[in-house]
């Protein structure tokens, strides 16, 4: 079973999704798919915790997690869903343009 977590990169200020197996535990390096900034995190039962592992662990064998570049975006998922229903939002304007052209 897999869980999807939304993650924010403090370096490039983008959001991206990380898919994790629920059996993953331990220290991991999560790479931003946009700028390749490394986020050092402890993962417990497939959940990314707020606990940061030490960069000194770099010398140890630590697994890298590299999400897909396509998961990158400028905004949070919740805001994207709100934009879709907002009458002034981009998705509504796009739908309106397409609907009236046909």
N, C-alpha and C positions, 0 to 999 in steps of 0.2 A: 504494500500500500504506500502511496506517495502523498505528501502534503505540499502545497504551494505557498510560499511566503513572499511577501513583498518586501523589498529591501531598498534602502536609500543610500546612495553614495555621497559622502560628504565632500568628495573631491570635485566631481563634475556636476553634482546636484541633480542627478537623474534617478529615477526609480527603475527597478528591474525585479523580475520574478526568479525565485530560486525553488526548484523542485527537489524535495528531499525524501528519501526512503525513511520510514518511521523507525527502522532499526539502526540508524546512524547515531553514534555517540562519540564524543571526544572533540579534540581540537581540530579545527579546519581553517583553511585560508579561502575566503570567498572573494573571487576576482570580479570587479565590475566589468561587465561586457562592453561598456562604452570607453572607459579610460584605463582599464586594467589596474586600477587602484586595489590594493589588497586589504580586505577587512578580516581581522583575526577574531574568530568567534569560537565559543564552546557550543557544541550541539548536543542536546539531550533528547533521546527518544525521537529523533527526527525534527526537533523544534530548535530554531535558532534562539539562543538566549542572549540577554544583554551583557553577559559576562564576556569580557575580551580576554583571549589568551595572550600570553606574553610574546613579544616578537623574538625573544630569546629562544622560543621553541622552534624558530626557523632552522636551527641546526638539527633538530629531531626530524624524523620522518613523519610529515604531516600531510594529509590528503588535501589537494586543491580542488575547489569546486568552481567550475567555469560555466556560468549560465549562458544561454544563447543570446547573441546580439539582438535578435528580434524581440526579446523581452524588455528592452530598454524603452523608457518613455519619459516625458518631461513632467508628468503629473501622476498623482496617486490614482489607483483604480476607482476608489470611491468618488473622486471628483469627476472622473470620466463618465461614470454612471449618472451622476448629477447633470453633467453637461448634455447627455443624451436626452434627458427629459426637460431641460430648461429651454423655454421657448426662444430665448435669445442665443442659445448655444450653437456651436458649430454643426453638430449632427442634425439639428432641426433645420438650420439654414440650408444644409446640403440636401436634405430630404425635400424641402420646399422647392429648391431649384430644380431637382430632378423631377418631382411630381408635376410641376407646372410646365416643363419642357415637352412632356409627352402628350 
